[in-house]
Amino acid sequence: MVLEENHHTKERKLARFLMNMLFMAGMTTRKP
């Protein structure tokens, strides 16, 4: 199903975005 596939890709994109945000936050907080 195309709809299911689209939903899966959207979920994966969101997860990647969240991980990127966490990584950036960690990097900025580590800086003095």
N, C-alpha and C positions, 0 to 999 in steps of 0.2 A: 504493500500500500504506500502510495506517495505521501499521504498525510502523516502516517506513522513515521516514515523516514524523515520527513521534514521536522517533525517534533523531536526526533532523536538528535538530529543535527543541531537544532536550536538549543536543546538541553546541554549538549556537549559544548556548544559555543559559550553558553552561560557559565558552565563550570570552568572553562578555560579563562573566561573574563574574571571570574571570582578569584581564581588562583593567581592570576596576574596582579590583581589588586592587592591581595595578601602579600605577594612577593614585594611589590613596590612599597607597601606600607612598612614591611620589615626592613627594607633597605634604608628608607628615610629615617626610621626610628633608630637604626643602628648608628647613623651618622651623628657626630657630636654637635 
